[in-house]
Amino acid sequence: MKLKFTRVPNKYKNPFVINGLRGSILISNSNKNQNILYVGNLLTGVDLNWHLLNYLQSFGNLTSVDLPGIGGMNSFRSIDKQINLDNYVDYLISIIKSRYKNKRFVIFADGFGLVIVTKLLLKYSKLSSQVKIVICINGALSSNCYDKVDLSYDIYGIFIHFKKLFNIKSKLSSPDRILKLNPYYKLDFQDPSLDLYKTDRNYLRKLLDKNDYLTHLSLSKQLAELDITGKIKDVNLWNIHLSNSNIDKSKADESIRNIYSKYNKSSPKLSMLDILFDTNNSISNIFTLRLRKKLSK
């Protein structure tokens, strides 16, 4: 089977400047009275998840922005700020104020995005009244949720691989070294069965080459030491576990339940490949019927 990425249509993406940071914003307007904010993961920005974003826009007005140092947006270093989670929280609250003001909205957080969203809700507790629901994929709020033995793909592995990246003496270009040292979600870019050698492999190289490597190194170290505490009582959170995740599901559930009083979990038989390529199942299968009904209200 030939697997091929579907690019984000250009009509949805626009240049975006906020607090001195330049990046891209994705806006898809709908005739439905629902607002959805997508907060992306640590590696790719919005460019690799069009199947998911396209599905989300069927429920309402969708907004997604690149995170500093990720997806082509300037790093915090470009405006003389530290690369830390608190600054990502302040960045996200600026987005929310500019887009939603007093409107209610849904948050969809992809992996690392849940860390930022959770710290945001703990810091700005009044925001809970605006957030109708938080949905996340492979959410985890403590470093002990990750498999410390297999260092190839989890956040510990990312940190170690990036340390290698800066020390390695290689003739390979930076993107090639990234692909070689840090495969994305167990996706082996060298596997010819995925047919990523031509268009898609070059596309992935360009995406990863946009990222600020020092941002990844710094955030990976912070995530490897992550331990969030606090209580969020008024926000309903749904955590969707993918089948090929290296996260310990029981520990991930516990880490979230310790913070979110209103917690629901779902484990569809889908992998990250299904989301990237929409191959074996419709992307809608990551949402339970109950969750789809909540999104449709």
N, C-alpha and C positions, 0 to 999 in steps of 0.2 A: 504494500500500500504506500502510495506517495503522500507524505505529510507536508503540508505547506502552510506557512503563516498567512493570515489575512491581515493586511495592514490597516491601521486606523485611517479611515477616509479623511483626506485633507480638509474637507469642509467643516469638520468638527474641531480641528486644532488651530489655535491662534497663539501668537507670541504673548507673553505675559510678564509683567514687571511688578514686583511688590517688595517693599522694604529694601530696595537696591539690588534685588536678586532677579535675574532674567531666566525665564524658562518657557514652558508651554502650558497652556490650559486647554482642556477638552470640555466643551459645552454642547450638550444635546438637549434641546428644548422639546417638551411634550405637551399635549393637550390635557394631560392628566395632572390633577392637583397634588403632586407629590414631588418632593425634592430629595435627591440622593447625592451624597458626597462620597466619592471613592478615594480612599487613602492607600497608596500603593506599597509595594514591598521594598526590600533592601537593594534589589539589583536592577530592576528594569524600568521603573516609571510605568507609564500606561501603555507603552508600545507593543508589549507582547500579549496583552490580555483583551484584545478587541472582541473576541467571542463572548467573554464575560460582560464586558462593558456594553456591548450591543444588546445583550439580554436584559441587563439592568435598566437600560433606557426605555424598555417597554413598560416599566412601572412608573416612570415619571421623568422629571427634568434632572439630567445627570451632569455633575461637575467633577472633573478630576484635574489635579495639578501635579506637576513634577515636584519631587522633594529636593531640597538643596543638596547638590553633589550627586544626584541620581537622575538618570533620564535626560541628561543634557542641561539641567539647570545649574547655575553657578553654585559653587560651594560656599558655605559660611565663611571660609577663609578669604573669599574675594571681598567681603565687607568687614574683615577683621573681627569676626566672631568665632568663638570656639565651636568645634563640632561636638555637640552634646545633645542629649535628649531634651533637656529643658528648652534649648533654642528651637528644636523642632516643634515643641508644643506651642511656643510663642508664634512661630511661623504659621502653624495650623489655625490658631485662633484669629490671626489676621485674615486668613482666607475666609473663615466662617463669618467674620464681621462684614467683610466686603461683599459676600455673596448672599447671606441669609438674614442678617440683622435680627429681626424678631420673629422670623419664620421658623416653623418646625421642619425638621429634615431627618432623613435616614442616613446612617453612616455604614458604608461597606469597607471593611479594613482587610487588607491582604497581608497576612503574616506579621511582619514588622510593623505594619500600620496599626495593629491593635495595641502595641506598646505605646505608641504616640497618643492614640485616642484615649487610652486608659489614663495615662499621666495627665492628659488634657482635662478629662472629666474630674479627676481628683483635685487638680489645681483650680479649675473654674467650675465649682460645684453647681452654680446657678444655671450653667449650660444644660444640665440634665433635663430641665423643663422643655427645652427646644428639641432634644434628641428623641425621636419617636422609637427608634430601635437601632441597635448596633448588630451588624452581621459580619462575621469574620471567617476567613479560611485559615486552618492550621494555626489558630491563635494559641499563644502560650505567654505567661507572664512571670516566669521564673526560669533561671538558667538550668535548673536541675530537671527540666522537662525534656532535655535533649540527650541523645545517646552519646555518652562521653567516650565510648569504646570505638565506634566508627567515626573517625575524624575526617572522612572524605567530603561530607556534604553538609553537616550541620554547622551551627554558628562557630563552634570551636574549630572545626575544620577550615572554615572561611578565614578565621584569624590566622591559623597556622599557614594556610596557603598564601595569604597575602604577605606574611613575613618572608616566605620563600620568594615571593614575587620581587620584593625589593632587594633581596640578596643574590638572586640567581644571576649568573652571567650567561646570557643567551643571545643568539642572533635573532631570535624570534621577535616579532613585533609585540607590543603590549597586548592587543586583543588576542593574539595567538597564545600568549602565555596565560592570559586569563582563562581561555577555553581549556587549556591543557591542565592548569592547576586547580581550577574551581568550576567544575561542571554545575550547571544550573538544574537543581532539583533532580539529581540522578540522571539527567539527560545527557547521554554521551554524544557529543557533537561529531566524534570521529566515526560513529557507527553508520556505515553506508546504507543500512536498511532504512534509515530515516530520511535519506535523500536530501541532506542539508548542505551538500558540497557547493552547489552553485548559488542560486539566488538567496536562499534562506540563510545559509552559513555566512555569506557576506553581510546580510542584513543584521544578523546577530552580532557579528564583529563590530559593525558600526554602532549598534546600540550600546554594547559594553564599553566601547572606546570613548563614548560620551561621558561615562561615569568618572567621578573623581576618586582615584584609588585610595587616597589618604582618608577620605570620608568613610569608605568601606572598612578600612583598617581600624579606624577609631571607633566606629559604631559596633563592629564585630567584637571588639574588646569589651565595650560597655555591655553588650548583650550577653557576653560570656560571664559577666558578673551581675547580671540582672536579678533584682529581688524587689518587686513592687509591693508596697503595703498600703492599706487604706480600705475604705468601704464605699461602694456606689450602690445606692438602694433603689433609685427610681428609674434606672435604665434597663430595658429588656435586651439581653444579649444572646445571640445565637452563634454557636461555634461549629463550623463545618469541618470535620476531619476528612482529609483525603486519604485514599488507600495506600499511597506510596510515601506517606510522610514519615520522617525519622523521629518525629515527636512521640514521646510516651503519652498515649491518649489519656490514661488515668491520671497521670501527674499534671498534664495540661488542663484537664477538667478541674482538678483540685486547685490549681493556681488561679484559675478564673473564678471558680466558685467562692474562693476566699475573699474576692474583691467585689464581684457582682452578685447582688442578692437575687436578682431575677435572671436565672441562667438556664438556657436550653442548649442541648447538643444534638448534632446530627452527623451520621457517618455514611455518606453515600459511597457506593462502589465505583468511585471515580478517582483517577490519578491526575497529576498536574498535566500530563500529556493530553488528557481529554479536554482540559480547559484551554491549553495552548492551541490545540489543533481541532478541537470539537470532533473527535474521531468516532469513538464507539457509542457514545450516548449523546443525546441532546444536552446542551449545557444547562437546561432547565432542571435536569435531574439532581443537581446539587442542592436544590431547594425542595423541602418537603411541601406537601399540599397546605399544611397549616401555616408555614412560613410565607408561601405565595399569597395566601388569603390576607395575612397581616400586611404584606407589601401593597396589596391591591386596595386597601382601605383608604 
